Amino acid sequence: MNKLSLVAVLATVSACSTADAPDANWYRNAAISPDGQSILFSAKGDIYQVPVAGGKATPLISDAGWDGHPVWSHDGKSVAFASNRNGSLDVYLLDLADKQTKRLTYHSANDVPTDFTADNSQVLFSSGRMPAASSSGFPTTSMQQLYSIDISGGTPTMVLTTPALEAQVAPDGRTIAYMDNKGYENGQRKHDVSAFARDIWRYDVKSGKHTQLTTFAGGDSSPVWSKDGTTLYFLSEQGDSNFNVWQMDANGGSQKQLSNFNTNPVRSLSVSDNGMLAYSWHGNLYTQLPDQEPQRLDVSLLAAKSSLAEQTIDIAGKASTFAVSPSGKEVAFVARGELFVASVEYGTTVRLTDTPEQERTISWFPDGRGIAYSAETDGAWGIYKIAIADDDEPYFFAATKFDTSTVLKGEVDIFQPLVSPDGEKLAYLHKRDEIRVLDLASGKSNTVFAGKYNYSYSDGDIGFDWSPDSQWLAASYVSRGLYFYTDIGIAPADGSKPPVDVSLSGYGEYLPDWISADLLLFVSDQYGERAHGSWGGEADVMGLFLTQDGFERHHMSKEERELLAEAQEQAEKDNKDQQEEESKEQDSDQAEPIKIDWQDMDERVVRLTKHSSELGSFVMTPNMEKLYYLAEFEKGYDLWVQDYKENSTKLALKLGASSASLELSDDGEVAVLLADGALSKLTLGNSVEQSAIAASGSVALKADAERRYMFEHLWRQTDDKFYRPTMHGIDWDEMYRQYQPKIAGLNNNKDFADLTSEMLGELNASHTGTYFRSNVAAAATTPSIGALLAMVPGKDGLTVEEILPHSPLGKYADQLTAGVLLTAVDGQPVNRQNNLAKALNGKTGQRTRMTFNNGKDSFDLVIRPKSLADESAAMYKRWVDSRRALVEKESGGKLAYVHIPQMNDSAYRQVHKELFGRGFDKQGVVIDTRFNAGGWLTDDLVTLFSGNEYSQMVARGITSKGNSMRRWTKPSVLLVNEGNYSDGNCFPNGYRDNNIGPIVGMPVPGTCTAVWWEWLQSGDLVFGIPQLGVARMDGEFMENVQIEPDVLVNNSKEATLRGDDPQLERSVKELLKLK
């Protein structure tokens, strides 16, 4: 959508009458009291209470953190709720009599309460931890289990190891209704009709049996019991593809629709003992008796906590991008979406912009008195200039007056300015893909690289640079239609001729940097170790010499270089008088026109780095004797230097940075480094000296205005980049009208994520939604000890069920056999009454004393707990090992097994290792892709598994495997389920379309798109745009087209708990049938 369309939408919103326009309310998590007298709900990060008839809502729970998900005890005496006041969401309990709040859970996973047990002695909550030791379920924290915890606190007990959300206990306590979860998908996606769509189940506590109650192919959620336990109310999209209130009997029969909202989903259903239903619809509270129409509550909030109009945020160490001034004395940078300039030497900092919108991509004018930058205002990106207004003030950091002007602003996005060396022109991106040049004097633009030559996956991924004489542009571009593998092109800046491909390579080449009249640098992955899929590869800095003379000079020896330097020095002395005379006739600032020898140009490309690496940015000194570059060999990026005079490669500076970039001053004596948000000055010479740039400053953050801007940005970005312009048939303008007014009712970014996820969820697309990242302090982070533990009734401690190999407790496995009790951590008891996570938190990597009891003796073991990520990796290896052992057993050793957890380089290498290592002499392979989280590897895997043997190797009568030597040429079976996501869905399509083998398991929902996850400027929000669709050769998109397996097999929840895997067993049987 262009700017005019957005303006039209805004005008429509403003013109709507008060009665028709959506209000600013965003009331969520409605929970009606058992007596039906009041409703709890979350708003503005707090929990409020309002009479059931509406009116004034008073804050019941208010804290500096976010509070929500309130749950009443069945006797109405207490309320459980979730709060992130200590980082992640934990369960808290409020006693309504004394108003005292107690923290119940301490694990750094997110814990969300759903109900109390029938006797009110425990709280049920969902949490993404590890499955039970007996379970054959895939170990992922995305599949939340169900737990209970005593209202007095202590260590939780696992209730269900299979995924269970929104669990509700029947009044008799014998049955639990819950919503299942079969895979990775945003919880607020709507209109999805697939095998993934969530269903409602009933669990019999005594027998352990699970019964599916809803079978509708779309979404069902939020079950709640009637007082007598005979009726379940729930939310469903059946009927009109919109979540409405329904009811059914306890066995899933007699389903009936109760509400009839045509748009926007009903959320957070609850019911009182007298049968009054309460819920939230589009940010407002409603009540409804089953045989009557819904009634909207008129609610007015009494403020719980003050909301500051402005927040001061220190920007030190938070720079996101930067540019060094021509003099090298100043550095401009962006922090929290604002533009600053700091003195490189003294750190004196001036703030140049003060807007809720985002500024980015900085370029200095050659006189050092002006800066061009991009800003997103009034519904479109534009380019602006800020300049020092007082002639007597030479530097930005010391200036007191500035002029801001619009350089270029239109109806479409225009950004990424790059000022030409002569200061007369400006190159920029038009509509993200097209490179244009603006003549600053005339205001006229011309196209240099047409949009057909590029596709921008994420903003900032198209690089271009000016020639020193300002007459040419070099850019990464798609010269022959091979997208995602760009070449380097050169084109005249006036657009008079099309670009010329000067790299002529099928490898990826990018980041052109025009160093001199003779030399153009760029990055290429031609020589580096190749990664599989789209995960890049090690790269090098390459040099394209534009003339034969420059090429030959580069290849001179040290001796030849010194002789040439002496000759040039003498020549300069001899011609001094002539040069002085010529300089009077020429403009000293005018660069010498560049001469390009186009013939055999690709033969003058030189590899300038001696070792390929995970390469970052790079700079070359003006005399072209040294190349400084950022490379990652170990943990993080370090600074390296290639000295061409000495022909040496050295580590110049150890950084260990997770992200870093580098720029050089014009004289080449000083470089500025940005590493993990911090700026520093690098003095270059025989060694590199680093000193911090003490840039300081603050942003007076107007959070409400920033959220309004982020909403506009998110909505426009989705409108511009969603892979289908039809937006899956959704009126995206109407979504703006429905949700934009709601932004005014928010005061925190967690609710912003909730609101925008609802809007994005209307698109019925994978890879959508907004996610809020909460900061968890190290002291609140739960570590892993490497033990699978269980809470066994009557035991004073936690029972060891299994010790994970190579874990903190792994070397003590012989002592810690099943049944041994863990009784204390550093002397603190751990049992049903004392929380294990509380005792462990903050101890990652620290010496920790664990006390155990084997029934005879108590003994201590000192370990260093590891992270939960380490635990997750160990659990995954345990699961894969057990699956492989099952295939070995069921096939009598005839078949190999591989699991592919995601589609990236490391996964491919592990598969390759298994196939041609352990599995080389097997008769076939089971390819297990269940719960594959995606990436980009389909073509590599299709190629790998579709090999044909067409030759043999024979040495003196001994025959061995020939070609295809590194492709699997034997039979295979593909195992899939509802959890295959993204490229995990693309691969089964490719496997079937290439007739590789049969597919076994459960249907795979169509989620085969490529996503850009864009972090918003607040730093705690990221949202997804499925921007690249994948279609079959007949043009049909794979998104939302489900793959049906050849052999349908479901793993029941009961089988999973027992440790059985019918899907894998059936895969073995099917594979053994193949020849």
SULTABEL-V816500 format. One record per pair of residues at least 24 apart in sequence whose C-alpha atoms are under 8 Angstrom apart, sorted by the first residue. I is the first residue (numbers start at 1). J is the second residue. If there is no record, write none. Layout:
{{I	J} {I	J}}
//
This chain:
{{1	716} {1	719} {1	720} {2	379} {2	380} {2	411} {2	412} {3	378} {3	379} {3	380} {3	410} {3	411} {3	412} {4	411} {6	379} {7	379} {9	733} {9	736} {9	737} {10	737} {12	737} {13	737} {21	738} {22	737} {22	738} {22	739} {22	741} {22	742} {23	741} {23	742} {24	283} {24	741} {24	742} {24	743} {24	744} {24	745} {25	283} {25	284} {25	742} {25	745} {26	282} {26	283} {26	284} {26	742} {26	745} {26	746} {27	280} {27	283} {27	284} {27	285} {28	267} {28	268} {28	280} {28	283} {28	284} {28	285} {29	68} {29	69} {29	70} {29	267} {29	268} {29	279} {29	280} {30	70} {30	268} {30	269} {30	270} {30	278} {30	279} {30	280} {30	285} {31	70} {31	71} {31	72} {31	268} {31	269} {31	270} {31	271} {31	278} {31	279} {32	72} {32	270} {32	271} {32	272} {32	277} {32	278} {33	72} {33	76} {33	271} {33	272} {34	72} {34	74} {34	75} {34	76} {34	271} {34	272} {34	273} {34	274} {35	76} {35	272} {35	273} {35	274} {36	272} {36	273} {36	274} {36	276} {39	278} {40	70} {41	68} {41	69} {41	70} {42	67} {42	68} {42	69} {42	70} {43	746} {44	745} {44	746} {44	747} {44	748} {44	751} {45	747} {45	748} {45	751} {46	304} {50	299} {52	287} {52	297} {53	297} {54	297} {54	298} {54	299} {55	297} {55	298} {55	299} {55	300} {56	299} {56	300} {56	301} {56	302} {57	299} {57	300} {57	301} {57	302} {58	301} {58	302} {58	303} {58	304} {59	302} {59	303} {59	304} {62	304} {62	305} {63	305} {66	750} {69	112} {69	113} {69	114} {70	113} {71	113} {71	114} {71	115} {71	116} {72	115} {72	116} {73	115} {73	116} {73	120} {74	116} {74	118} {74	119} {74	120} {75	120} {80	113} {80	123} {81	112} {81	113} {82	111} {82	112} {82	113} {84	774} {86	776} {86	777} {86	780} {87	774} {87	775} {87	776} {87	777} {87	780} {88	774} {88	775} {88	776} {91	125} {93	151} {103	153} {104	149} {104	151} {104	152} {104	153} {104	154} {105	153} {105	154} {105	155} {105	156} {105	835} {105	837} {106	780} {106	835} {106	837} {106	838} {106	841} {107	781} {107	782} {107	837} {107	838} {107	841} {108	776} {108	780} {108	781} {108	782} {114	165} {114	166} {114	167} {114	168} {115	167} {115	168} {115	169} {116	168} {116	169} {117	169} {117	173} {118	169} {118	170} {118	171} {118	172} {118	173} {119	173} {121	150} {121	151} {122	148} {122	149} {122	150} {122	151} {123	148} {123	149} {123	150} {123	151} {124	148} {124	149} {124	167} {125	167} {126	164} {126	165} {126	166} {130	872} {130	875} {131	161} {131	162} {132	158} {132	161} {132	788} {132	1057} {133	788} {133	801} {133	802} {134	1057} {134	1058} {134	1059} {135	161} {135	1056} {135	1057} {135	1058} {135	1059} {135	1060} {136	879} {136	1056} {136	1057} {136	1058} {136	1059} {136	1060} {136	1061} {137	162} {137	1056} {137	1057} {137	1059} {138	876} {138	879} {138	931} {139	872} {139	875} {139	876} {139	879} {140	872} {142	183} {142	184} {143	181} {143	182} {143	183} {152	833} {153	833} {153	834} {153	835} {154	830} {154	831} {154	832} {154	833} {154	834} {154	835} {154	836} {155	830} {155	831} {155	832} {155	833} {155	834} {155	835} {155	836} {155	837} {156	791} {156	832} {156	835} {157	790} {157	791} {158	790} {158	791} {161	1057} {162	1053} {162	1056} {162	1057} {166	221} {166	222} {166	223} {167	223} {168	223} {168	224} {168	225} {169	225} {170	225} {170	229} {171	225} {171	227} {171	228} {171	229} {172	229} {174	204} {174	205} {174	206} {175	202} {175	203} {175	204} {175	205} {176	202} {176	203} {176	204} {176	205} {177	201} {177	202} {177	203} {177	223} {177	224} {178	202} {178	203} {178	222} {178	223} {179	220} {179	221} {179	222} {179	223} {182	978} {182	979} {183	931} {183	978} {183	979} {183	980} {183	981} {184	931} {184	933} {184	979} {184	981} {185	766} {185	767} {186	757} {186	761} {186	767} {186	768} {186	769} {188	757} {188	758} {188	761} {188	769} {189	757} {189	758} {189	760} {189	761} {189	762} {189	763} {189	764} {189	765} {189	766} {189	768} {189	769} {190	219} {190	241} {190	242} {190	761} {190	762} {190	763} {190	764} {191	218} {191	219} {191	237} {191	241} {191	242} {191	762} {191	764} {192	218} {192	219} {192	764} {192	765} {192	1040} {193	217} {193	218} {193	219} {194	218} {194	1005} {194	1040} {194	1042} {195	978} {195	1002} {195	1003} {195	1004} {195	1005} {195	1042} {196	978} {196	979} {196	1004} {196	1005} {208	1054} {209	1054} {210	1053} {210	1054} {212	252} {213	251} {213	252} {213	253} {214	252} {219	243} {222	267} {222	268} {222	269} {223	269} {224	269} {224	270} {224	271} {225	271} {226	271} {226	272} {226	273} {226	275} {227	272} {227	273} {227	274} {227	275} {234	269} {235	266} {235	267} {235	269} {243	267} {245	269} {258	290} {258	291} {259	293} {259	294} {283	742} {307	747} {309	702} {309	703} {309	704} {310	700} {310	701} {310	702} {310	703} {311	699} {311	700} {311	701} {311	702} {311	703} {312	698} {312	699} {312	700} {312	701} {313	698} {313	699} {313	700} {313	701} {314	696} {314	697} {314	698} {314	699} {315	696} {315	697} {315	698} {315	699} {316	678} {316	694} {316	695} {316	696} {316	697} {316	698} {317	676} {317	677} {317	678} {317	679} {318	676} {318	677} {318	678} {319	674} {319	677} {319	678} {319	679} {320	677} {321	360} {321	361} {321	674} {322	361} {322	362} {322	674} {323	362} {323	363} {323	364} {323	663} {324	364} {324	663} {324	664} {324	665} {324	672} {325	364} {325	368} {325	665} {326	364} {326	366} {326	367} {326	368} {326	665} {326	666} {327	368} {327	665} {327	666} {327	667} {328	664} {328	665} {328	666} {328	667} {328	670} {328	671} {330	395} {330	396} {330	397} {331	672} {332	362} {333	362} {334	359} {334	360} {336	699} {336	1017} {336	1018} {337	1017} {338	699} {341	396} {341	397} {342	396} {342	397} {342	695} {343	397} {343	693} {343	695} {344	680} {344	681} {344	693} {345	681} {345	693} {346	693} {346	694} {347	693} {347	694} {347	695} {347	696} {348	397} {348	398} {348	694} {348	695} {348	696} {349	397} {349	695} {349	696} {349	697} {350	396} {350	397} {350	398} {350	697} {351	697} {352	386} {354	699} {356	701} {356	702} {356	705} {356	706} {356	709} {357	706} {357	709} {357	710} {358	1017} {360	416} {361	415} {361	416} {361	417} {362	416} {362	417} {362	418} {363	417} {363	418} {363	419} {364	419} {365	419} {365	420} {365	421} {365	423} {366	419} {366	421} {366	422} {366	423} {368	395} {369	394} {369	395} {369	396} {372	417} {372	418} {372	419} {373	415} {373	416} {373	417} {374	414} {374	415} {374	416} {374	417} {375	415} {379	712} {379	716} {380	409} {380	410} {380	411} {380	412} {380	413} {380	414} {381	409} {381	412} {381	413} {381	414} {381	415} {382	406} {382	407} {382	408} {382	409} {382	410} {382	413} {382	414} {382	415} {383	407} {383	408} {383	409} {383	414} {383	415} {383	416} {383	417} {384	408} {416	460} {418	465} {420	466} {420	470} {421	466} {421	467} {421	468} {421	469} {421	470} {422	469} {422	470} {422	589} {422	590} {425	470} {432	456} {432	459} {433	462} {437	493} {437	494} {446	494} {446	495} {447	494} {447	495} {448	473} {448	491} {448	492} {448	493} {448	494} {448	495} {448	496} {448	498} {448	499} {449	477} {449	491} {449	495} {449	498} {449	499} {453	477} {453	478} {453	479} {453	481} {454	478} {454	483} {455	483} {457	1012} {457	1027} {458	1012} {462	510} {462	511} {463	510} {463	511} {463	512} {464	511} {464	512} {464	513} {465	512} {465	513} {465	514} {466	514} {467	514} {467	515} {467	516} {467	517} {467	594} {468	514} {468	515} {468	516} {468	517} {468	591} {468	594} {469	517} {469	590} {469	591} {469	592} {469	593} {469	594} {471	593} {474	512} {474	513} {474	514} {475	510} {475	511} {475	512} {476	509} {476	510} {476	511} {476	512} {484	508} {485	509} {486	510} {488	512} {488	522} {502	601} {502	602} {503	601} {503	602} {503	605} {504	602} {515	620} {515	622} {516	622} {517	546} {517	593} {517	594} {517	595} {518	545} {518	546} {518	547} {518	550} {518	594} {519	543} {519	544} {519	545} {519	546} {519	550} {520	544} {520	545} {520	546} {527	612} {528	612} {528	613} {529	612} {531	905} {532	904} {532	905} {532	908} {532	937} {532	940} {533	903} {533	904} {533	905} {533	936} {533	937} {533	938} {533	939} {533	940} {534	904} {534	936} {534	937} {535	904} {535	905} {535	936} {537	614} {538	612} {538	613} {538	614} {538	615} {539	612} {539	613} {539	614} {539	615} {540	607} {540	608} {540	609} {540	611} {540	612} {540	613} {540	615} {541	607} {541	608} {541	609} {541	618} {542	605} {542	606} {542	607} {542	608} {542	609} {543	605} {543	606} {543	607} {543	608} {544	601} {544	602} {544	604} {544	605} {544	606} {545	601} {545	604} {545	605} {545	606} {546	595} {546	596} {546	597} {546	598} {546	601} {546	604} {547	595} {547	596} {547	597} {548	597} {548	604} {551	604} {557	645} {558	645} {558	646} {561	645} {609	642} {610	642} {610	649} {616	660} {616	661} {617	660} {617	661} {617	662} {618	661} {618	662} {618	663} {619	662} {619	663} {619	664} {620	664} {620	668} {621	664} {621	668} {621	669} {622	666} {622	667} {622	668} {629	662} {630	660} {630	661} {630	662} {652	687} {652	688} {653	688} {703	747} {704	744} {704	746} {704	747} {707	743} {707	749} {707	752} {708	740} {708	743} {708	744} {710	1016} {710	1017} {711	740} {711	743} {711	756} {714	1023} {718	1025} {721	1025} {721	1026} {721	1027} {722	1025} {722	1026} {722	1027} {722	1028} {723	1026} {723	1027} {723	1028} {723	1029} {724	1027} {724	1029} {727	763} {728	763} {728	764} {730	762} {730	763} {735	759} {749	1020} {749	1021} {753	1021} {765	1007} {765	1026} {765	1039} {765	1040} {766	982} {766	1007} {766	1009} {766	1026} {766	1039} {767	982} {767	1007} {767	1009} {767	1011} {767	1024} {767	1025} {767	1026} {768	1023} {768	1024} {768	1025} {768	1026} {769	1023} {769	1024} {770	1021} {770	1022} {770	1023} {770	1024} {771	1021} {771	1022} {771	1023} {772	1020} {772	1021} {772	1022} {773	1020} {773	1021} {774	1020} {778	842} {779	841} {779	842} {779	843} {780	841} {780	842} {781	841} {781	842} {781	844} {782	837} {782	840} {782	841} {782	842} {782	843} {782	844} {782	867} {782	868} {783	840} {783	841} {783	842} {783	843} {783	844} {783	865} {783	866} {783	867} {783	868} {784	808} {784	844} {784	865} {784	866} {784	867} {784	868} {784	870} {784	871} {785	809} {785	863} {785	864} {785	865} {785	866} {786	810} {786	865} {786	871} {791	831} {791	832} {795	821} {796	821} {796	823} {796	831} {796	832} {797	821} {797	822} {797	823} {797	824} {797	829} {797	830} {797	831} {797	832} {798	822} {798	823} {798	830} {798	831} {798	832} {804	874} {804	875} {804	878} {805	874} {806	874} {807	866} {807	871} {807	874} {808	863} {808	864} {808	865} {808	866} {809	863} {816	854} {819	854} {820	852} {820	853} {820	854} {820	855} {821	852} {821	853} {821	854} {822	850} {822	851} {822	852} {822	853} {823	850} {823	851} {823	852} {823	853} {824	850} {824	851} {824	852} {825	849} {825	850} {825	851} {826	850} {826	851} {827	851} {883	1064} {886	1065} {887	1064} {887	1065} {887	1068} {890	1065} {890	1068} {891	1068} {891	1069} {891	1072} {893	922} {894	922} {894	923} {894	924} {895	919} {895	922} {895	923} {895	924} {895	925} {895	926} {895	1068} {896	922} {896	923} {896	924} {896	925} {896	926} {897	925} {897	926} {897	927} {897	928} {898	925} {898	926} {898	927} {898	928} {899	927} {899	928} {899	929} {899	930} {900	927} {900	928} {900	929} {900	930} {900	932} {901	929} {901	930} {901	931} {901	932} {901	933} {901	934} {902	932} {902	933} {902	934} {902	935} {902	984} {903	932} {903	933} {903	934} {903	935} {903	936} {903	937} {903	938} {903	983} {903	984} {904	935} {904	936} {904	937} {905	937} {908	937} {908	941} {915	968} {916	966} {923	970} {923	971} {924	970} {924	971} {924	972} {924	1071} {925	970} {925	971} {925	972} {925	973} {925	1071} {926	972} {926	973} {926	974} {926	975} {926	1067} {926	1068} {926	1071} {927	972} {927	973} {927	974} {927	975} {928	974} {928	975} {928	976} {929	974} {929	975} {929	976} {929	977} {929	980} {929	984} {930	975} {930	976} {930	977} {930	978} {930	979} {930	980} {931	976} {931	977} {931	978} {931	979} {931	980} {931	981} {931	984} {932	979} {932	980} {932	981} {932	984} {933	979} {933	980} {933	981} {933	982} {933	983} {933	984} {934	980} {934	981} {934	982} {934	983} {934	984} {934	985} {935	982} {935	983} {935	984} {936	983} {937	983} {937	987} {938	983} {938	986} {938	987} {938	990} {939	987} {939	990} {941	987} {942	987} {942	990} {942	991} {942	994} {943	967} {944	968} {945	969} {945	972} {945	996} {946	994} {946	996} {971	996} {971	997} {971	1071} {971	1074} {971	1075} {972	996} {972	997} {972	998} {972	1071} {973	997} {973	998} {973	999} {973	1000} {973	1067} {973	1070} {973	1071} {974	998} {974	999} {974	1000} {974	1067} {975	999} {975	1000} {975	1001} {975	1063} {975	1064} {975	1067} {976	1000} {976	1001} {976	1002} {976	1003} {976	1004} {976	1045} {977	1001} {977	1002} {977	1003} {977	1004} {978	1002} {978	1003} {978	1004} {978	1005} {979	1004} {980	1004} {980	1005} {981	1005} {981	1007} {981	1008} {982	1006} {982	1007} {982	1008} {982	1009} {982	1010} {983	1007} {983	1008} {983	1009} {984	1008} {986	1038} {988	1043} {989	1043} {998	1045} {998	1046} {998	1047} {999	1045} {999	1046} {999	1047} {1000	1045} {1000	1046} {1000	1047} {1000	1048} {1000	1049} {1000	1063} {1000	1066} {1000	1067} {1001	1045} {1001	1047} {1001	1048} {1001	1049} {1001	1050} {1001	1063} {1002	1044} {1002	1045} {1002	1048} {1002	1049} {1002	1050} {1003	1042} {1003	1043} {1003	1044} {1003	1045} {1003	1048} {1004	1042} {1004	1043} {1004	1044} {1005	1040} {1005	1041} {1005	1042} {1005	1043} {1006	1038} {1006	1039} {1006	1040} {1006	1041} {1006	1042} {1006	1043} {1007	1038} {1007	1039} {1007	1040} {1008	1038} {1008	1039} {1009	1038} {1009	1039}}
//
